[in-house]
Amino acid sequence: MACAVVMSGLLPAPSVAVASDLVAAAFADHARYLAVQALSYEHGEGVRRDPEHAAVLYCESARLGEPEAMYALGWMYANARGVARNDAYAGTLFAMAAFLGNPHAEKMLRFTGPYTGEVPDCLHPPPETLLEAWPADELIAAMSGERQRIARLLVDLAPRYGIQPRLALGIALAESNLNAEALSPKNAMGVMQLIPETAARFNVRQPLDPEQNIKGGLAYLRWLLAYFEGDIALAAAGYNAGEGAVDRFRGVPPYKETRLYVERILAFVRNQRHPYDPDVVSPSSVMSAQRLVAQ
């Protein structure tokens, strides 16, 4: 999607990878800490035995990617310890743990059945994570009146589409600098710079109406995140150049504008992954190709 205005003054791209690695390490450490705490409550080691609280801790640890917690929570669901028995949940958790290298998990699948995709509610990202602890108010307060109103509308609407406000704001700043009347040479319109085809695709009847435009842009961004399985770089590239270009080039297209756009979005959000809803759309073939390369 064409940009009417491009952001400036953001962090250089190399710092994004460093920040992302540090964040990932911090989450991994916290996940392991939660698993250790859960084990203590499960068996009453140094604390009062509390299987229900152990299950809560295991689930949060599993949500952060700890395979030992996935296995332990699967065992609790398989044996009704601290939670109601649910073999579908247990099978999914054991399969996830086995995929991540837990040596005991695959054996348990004989008793619970295979991966079903069903997981307890606690494994879904809590709504609070979409409201991120970052100084949005300070950033918005420094804006002029109309841009401030647009920014607040965007930040309020983003979680309804499963989009972190920081990413939504980064895209809107890159696209139009929050100008509701922006019009590019390629006929991209409004805050989220919707071209007529995209506006029609996401049922935006009045592209220059700020709320309709933002909703259409967020709907498209949600679709892109699902299509590229939460990969922010590919989703941003798709927003800028179209998902078809990303598919053709099997990654970020070699267009200078698109590459600069992606770097700036990554620098602004300071992350490379985003939660996504797999029910929105089947993933791009690019994702399966990337998994094969990773193997």
C-alpha positions as a printed Julia matrix, in Angstrom:
295×3 Matrix{Float64}:
   0.0     0.0    0.0
   1.46    3.34  -1.03
   2.65    5.75   1.65
   1.63    9.39   1.64
   4.11   10.2    4.42
   7.01    8.1    5.74
   8.16    8.09   9.37
  11.5     9.55  10.31
  13.72    9.56  13.36
  13.15    5.94  14.33
  15.7     3.48  15.67
  18.13    1.9   13.19
  17.26   -1.62  12.12
  20.19   -3.46  13.83
  18.92   -2.42  17.26
  15.63   -4.21  16.54
  17.28   -7.64  16.45
  19.18   -6.95  19.67
  16.07   -5.72  21.46
  14.07   -8.66  20.16
  16.69  -11.16  21.4
  16.72   -9.55  24.85
  12.92   -9.6   25.05
  12.82  -13.26  23.96
  15.43  -14.21  26.58
  13.52  -12.37  29.3
  10.27  -14.16  28.4
  12.04  -17.54  28.36
  13.53  -16.91  31.81
  10.16  -15.87  33.17
   8.51  -18.95  31.67
  11.03  -21.23  33.38
  10.56  -19.37  36.67
   6.78  -19.87  36.48
   7.24  -23.59  35.76
   9.46  -23.99  38.84
   6.89  -22.16  40.98
   4.11  -24.33  39.57
   6.03  -27.51  40.41
   6.35  -26.33  44.02
   2.6   -25.76  44.33
   1.78  -29.01  42.55
   3.74  -31.11  45.06
   3.68  -28.83  48.12
   7.43  -28.31  48.16
   8.14  -25.37  50.49
   4.59  -24.04  50.03
   1.08  -25.25  50.76
   0.05  -27.79  48.11
  -2.38  -26.15  45.68
  -2.92  -28.03  42.38
  -5.36  -25.42  41.06
  -2.82  -22.62  41.49
  -0.16  -24.89  39.99
  -2.32  -25.32  36.88
  -2.67  -21.54  36.53
   1.11  -21.08  36.76
   1.82  -23.96  34.37
  -0.61  -22.5   31.85
   1.0   -19.06  31.89
   4.43  -20.69  31.55
   3.17  -22.83  28.66
   1.68  -19.76  26.97
   5.15  -18.23  27.05
   6.57  -21.31  25.31
   8.0   -23.51  28.1
   7.75  -27.2   26.99
   8.07  -28.61  30.53
   5.02  -26.59  31.54
   3.1   -27.85  28.5
   3.86  -31.42  29.53
   2.98  -30.84  33.18
  -0.29  -29.11  32.35
  -1.14  -31.86  29.88
  -0.58  -34.42  32.64
  -2.89  -32.49  34.97
  -5.65  -32.42  32.33
  -5.14  -36.12  31.59
  -5.41  -37.02  35.28
  -7.89  -34.39  36.53
  -5.4   -32.88  38.97
  -6.33  -29.3   39.79
  -8.46  -29.11  36.62
 -11.34  -31.07  35.11
 -10.19  -33.96  32.95
  -9.97  -33.06  29.26
  -8.15  -35.46  26.95
  -8.41  -33.07  24.0
  -6.54  -30.38  25.92
  -4.07  -32.95  27.21
  -3.39  -34.34  23.73
  -2.72  -30.9   22.31
  -0.42  -29.96  25.19
   1.52  -33.23  24.95
   1.89  -32.79  21.18
   3.15  -29.23  21.65
   5.63  -30.36  24.29
   6.82  -33.25  22.11
   7.33  -30.91  19.16
   9.53  -28.73  21.38
  11.63  -31.69  22.47
  10.11  -33.02  25.69
  11.16  -36.71  25.75
   8.14  -37.98  27.71
   5.31  -36.14  25.99
   5.0   -38.29  22.86
   4.5   -41.44  24.93
   1.53  -39.84  26.68
  -0.27  -39.32  23.36
  -1.07  -43.05  23.38
  -3.4   -42.44  26.31
  -4.96  -39.1   25.35
  -5.1   -39.18  21.57
  -3.32  -36.89  19.1
  -3.13  -33.15  18.7
  -6.59  -31.6   18.27
  -5.77  -27.9   18.41
  -8.05  -27.48  21.42
  -6.43  -25.6   24.3
  -7.69  -24.15  27.59
  -8.66  -20.49  27.57
  -5.63  -19.58  29.66
  -3.35  -20.38  26.71
  -4.85  -17.61  24.61
  -3.14  -14.21  24.98
  -5.0   -12.19  27.62
  -6.71   -9.03  26.32
  -4.38   -6.94  28.47
  -1.43   -7.88  26.25
  -3.07   -5.97  23.43
  -2.95   -2.81  25.52
   0.85   -2.97  25.97
   2.67   -0.97  28.63
   4.25    1.75  26.5
   3.95    5.54  26.7
   1.17    5.95  24.13
  -0.4     8.77  26.11
   2.83   10.76  26.1
   3.25   10.29  22.37
  -0.36   11.17  21.61
  -0.38   14.15  23.99
   2.43   15.74  21.98
   0.37   15.66  18.78
  -1.76   18.44  17.36
  -5.5    18.4   17.97
  -6.78   16.51  14.9
  -3.87   14.05  14.79
  -4.36   13.46  18.51
  -8.03   12.64  17.96
  -7.16   10.22  15.13
  -4.43    8.57  17.22
  -6.77    8.01  20.17
  -9.43    6.56  17.88
  -6.85    4.21  16.37
  -5.52    3.07  19.75
  -9.08    2.48  21.01
 -10.12    0.44  17.95
  -6.98   -1.67  17.51
  -7.61   -4.25  20.29
 -11.06   -4.99  18.86
  -9.26   -6.38  15.82
  -6.64   -8.22  17.86
  -4.0    -5.65  16.9
  -1.53   -4.25  19.38
  -1.96   -0.45  19.46
   1.75    0.09  18.96
   1.73   -1.76  15.64
  -1.47   -0.04  14.52
  -0.02    3.37  15.31
   3.27    2.55  13.58
   1.44    1.57  10.39
  -0.77    4.68  10.45
   2.18    7.0   11.05
   4.09    5.42   8.2
   1.11    5.51   5.86
  -0.34    8.99   6.37
   1.15   10.56   9.5
  -2.43   10.32  10.83
  -3.81   12.56   8.11
  -7.44   11.59   7.49
  -7.44   13.45   4.16
  -4.2    12.01   2.78
  -4.33   10.97  -0.87
  -1.35    9.33  -2.59
  -0.47    9.38  -6.3
  -1.64    5.73  -6.39
  -5.07    6.77  -5.06
  -4.47    5.37  -1.56
  -6.79    7.21   0.8
  -7.06    8.33   4.4
  -5.37    7.43   7.66
  -4.55    3.85   6.67
  -4.02    4.67   2.97
  -6.56    2.23   1.57
  -6.53    1.78  -2.18
 -10.01    1.35  -3.7
  -9.6    -2.43  -4.09
  -8.68   -2.89  -0.42
 -11.47   -0.58   0.72
 -13.99   -2.66  -1.25
 -12.47   -5.91   0.0
 -13.02   -4.91   3.63
 -16.37   -3.2    3.12
 -15.21    0.39   3.58
 -17.84    2.49   1.81
 -16.44    5.9    2.75
 -12.63    5.64   2.72
 -12.16    9.25   3.79
 -14.27    8.77   6.91
 -11.57    8.33   9.61
 -13.34    5.62  11.6
 -14.33    3.57   8.56
 -10.84    3.94   7.11
  -9.15    2.85  10.33
 -11.46   -0.13  10.73
 -10.73   -1.21   7.17
  -6.99   -0.86   7.68
  -7.11   -2.81  10.94
  -9.17   -5.56   9.31
  -6.59   -5.83   6.54
  -3.73   -5.85   9.04
  -5.46   -8.61  11.04
  -5.81  -10.6    7.79
  -2.13  -10.08   6.92
  -0.96  -11.14  10.38
  -2.97  -14.36  10.08
  -1.8   -14.94   6.5
   1.85  -14.55   7.53
   1.39  -16.26  10.93
   2.29  -13.26  13.07
   5.47  -12.32  11.2
   5.44   -8.52  11.48
   8.02   -7.98   8.74
   6.01   -9.94   6.18
   2.71   -8.41   7.31
   4.17   -4.91   7.01
   5.62   -5.75   3.6
   2.2    -7.01   2.56
   0.54   -3.83   3.77
   2.99   -1.73   1.77
   3.36   -3.76  -1.41
   0.47   -6.23  -1.27
   0.49   -9.83  -0.06
   0.83  -10.98  -3.67
   4.26   -9.36  -3.92
   5.39  -11.08  -0.72
   4.19  -14.41  -2.1
   5.97  -13.86  -5.43
   9.29  -12.98  -3.84
   8.91  -15.56  -1.02
   9.63  -12.83   1.53
  10.01   -9.06   1.76
  10.06   -7.78  -1.85
  13.32   -6.18  -3.03
  11.7    -2.77  -3.45
  13.63    0.0   -1.73
  10.45    1.67  -0.45
   9.12   -1.6    0.98
  12.38   -2.57   2.66
  12.7     0.86   4.3
   9.05    0.66   5.32
   9.54   -2.73   6.98
  12.68   -1.58   8.8
  10.86    1.45  10.17
   7.86   -0.57  11.33
  10.1    -3.12  13.08
  12.05   -0.33  14.74
   8.84    1.31  15.94
   7.18   -1.81  17.36
  10.49   -3.28  18.65
   9.31   -6.81  18.06
   9.21   -9.27  15.19
   6.19  -11.36  16.18
   2.55  -10.53  16.88
  -0.36  -12.68  18.11
  -2.71  -13.7   15.3
  -5.99  -15.53  14.78
  -5.43  -18.65  12.62
  -9.16  -18.83  11.88
  -9.06  -15.63   9.8
  -7.33  -17.16   6.77
  -5.15  -20.12   5.81
  -1.45  -19.23   5.91
   0.62  -18.22   2.91
   2.72  -20.92   1.26
   5.68  -18.72   2.17
   5.31  -19.84   5.78
   5.53  -23.57   5.05
   8.54  -22.9    2.82
  10.24  -21.01   5.64
   9.61  -23.89   8.03
  11.2   -26.33   5.59
  14.27  -24.11   5.3
  14.48  -23.84   9.09
  14.55  -27.62   9.37
